[in-house]
Amino acid sequence: MLSQRNRLKEKKAFLRVIRQGGTAKNDILLLRFRLRKDSEGTSPKIGFSASLKFSKKAVERNKARRLMREAVRPLVKKISPGAEIVFSVNPALSLRELSLKKVGESAKKLLIKANLIIK
């Protein structure tokens, strides 16, 4: 589970990232991100979403969010400070097609593509 300081929780924060930020996507995940200007040295904030288009069942959406959370957790230390990020799962996929390894690799590729990983 992500630590409290790394969670993006408020609806306003999610909407701000979605409306004002950039995007990167691949066949598994969609990454929306925004860099805060005034927050030098603060930890990155990360949120996860799975829409009703992914599954009508709350159990499956929750499982997809937990899977994304666990896949991104080891990458948090490498993400640039001051970043606000929202990961969304591709609604064309089913829960059976997702695995921790696939989601982790996909998340890392998207973070590199968006230049959010510190080397």
C-alpha positions, 0 to 999 in steps of 0.5 A: 500500500502506498504511504499516506504522503504519496496518495492523491485523494481529493476529487479536486486534485484528480480533476486538476491532473486530468484537465491541466496535465499531460497524458501518456498511454499504452495498451494496458494503462493511461497515465495522466500527470502534472508537475507542481511548480511550487513544490520543490522537494515534496513527495509525488502524489499518485492516484488510481482509477478504474471506470465503469467502462472497465467493469460494472462490478465494483469488486473487479474495479477495486481489484484492478486499482489494488493491482495498479497500486502494488505495481507502482509502489516500488517505483515511487522512490524513483518518481520526480518530486512534485509530480501529481499522477493518475493511473487509469486502466484501459477499459478494453481489457478484462481483469483476467488479462491483467497481472502484477508483472504486466501492469508494473512493466507498463507503469514503468514504461509510461513513467519513462515516456513522460520523463517522470523517473529520476535516474 
